[in-house]
């Protein structure tokens, strides 16, 4: 007599393989999804940092534009020339006050220095040591 073939053994094996493949594909998809979520988080942090930098640079640009506009103003140029560049208009006399306290130590320090030895003496001591 013939034994009938077992038809249920093959579908169970193929169902197992399909389930295993489905689980592997699911893990791969979840891994890719997790990687993309991480990238989106990093890009969000980078975007916030760049927003702060752009805001700082735009305020700095506005400040520099204000300085440029003031530098082109004739009154501010004349004020700068008189105060910092020590310039005077024709017919004006430039007066620069000098305090006595700042002039006195400069003269005293020049007198306090000993006279410099001649150059040959410096070379002699450098080459041969103290003589």
C-alpha positions in Angstrom: 0.0 0.0 0.0 0.9 3.5 -0.6 1.3 6.0 2.1 -0.4 9.3 1.3 1.9 12.3 1.1 1.8 14.7 3.9 0.6 18.0 2.6 0.8 19.9 5.9 4.5 19.6 6.5 5.5 21.9 3.5 3.2 24.8 4.3 4.3 24.9 7.9 8.0 25.2 6.9 7.3 27.9 4.3 5.2 29.8 6.8 8.1 29.7 9.3 10.5 31.0 6.6 8.1 33.7 5.7 7.7 34.7 9.4 11.5 34.8 9.9 12.0 36.9 6.7 9.2 39.2 7.8 10.8 39.7 11.3 14.2 40.4 9.7 12.7 42.9 7.3 10.8 44.5 10.2 14.1 44.9 12.2 15.8 46.4 9.3 13.0 48.9 8.7 12.9 49.8 12.4 16.7 50.3 12.4 16.5 52.6 9.4 13.6 54.5 11.0 15.6 54.9 14.2 18.7 56.2 12.2 16.6 58.7 10.4 15.0 59.9 13.6 18.5 60.5 15.0 19.6 62.4 11.9 16.5 64.6 12.2 17.3 65.3 15.8 20.9 66.3 14.9 19.7 68.5 12.1 17.3 70.2 14.5 20.1 71.0 16.9 22.2 72.3 14.1 19.4 74.4 12.8 18.9 76.0 16.2 22.7 76.7 16.5 22.7 78.3 13.0 19.7 80.4 13.9 21.6 81.8 16.9 24.6 82.5 14.7 22.6 84.2 12.0 20.8 86.4 14.5 24.2 87.4 16.0 25.7 88.1 12.6 22.7 90.1 11.5 22.8 92.3 14.6 26.6 92.8 14.0 25.9 93.7 10.4 23.4 96.3 11.5 25.9 97.7 14.0 28.6 97.9 11.3 26.2 99.6 8.9 25.5 102.2 11.5 29.2 102.7 12.0 29.8 103.1 8.3 26.9 105.6 8.0 28.4 107.6 10.9 31.9 107.5 9.4 30.6 109.1 6.2 29.1 111.9 8.3 31.2 115.1 8.0 30.6 116.1 11.6 31.9 112.8 13.0 34.9 112.9 10.7 35.8 116.4 11.9 35.3 115.3 15.6 37.6 112.3 15.0 40.2 114.4 13.3 40.4 116.8 16.2 40.2 114.3 19.1 42.2 111.3 17.9 44.2 112.4 14.9 45.2 115.7 16.6 44.4 117.8 13.5 43.3 121.4 13.4 41.5 123.5 10.8 43.4 126.4 9.1 43.5 129.3 11.5 43.2 127.1 14.6 46.0 126.4 17.1 46.4 122.8 18.3 47.2 122.7 22.1 48.3 119.4 23.6 48.6 119.5 27.4 51.5 117.6 28.9 51.4 116.7 32.6 54.5 117.2 34.6 54.0 113.9 36.4 54.4 111.9 33.2 57.4 113.9 32.0 59.4 113.6 35.3 59.8 109.8 35.5 61.0 109.6 31.9 63.9 111.9 32.6 64.8 110.2 35.8 64.8 106.7 34.2 67.3 107.9 31.6 69.7 109.1 34.2 69.4 105.9 36.3 70.7 103.6 33.5 74.5 102.9 33.6 76.5 103.7 30.5 76.5 100.9 27.9 79.9 99.0 27.5 81.6 99.2 24.1 80.6 96.7 21.5 84.0 95.0 21.4 83.7 94.3 25.1 80.2 92.7 24.7 81.6 90.4 22.0 84.7 89.5 24.0 82.6 88.5 27.0 80.2 86.5 24.8 82.9 84.6 23.1 85.4 84.1 25.9 83.4 84.6 29.0 84.2 87.1 31.9 87.7 88.4 31.6 
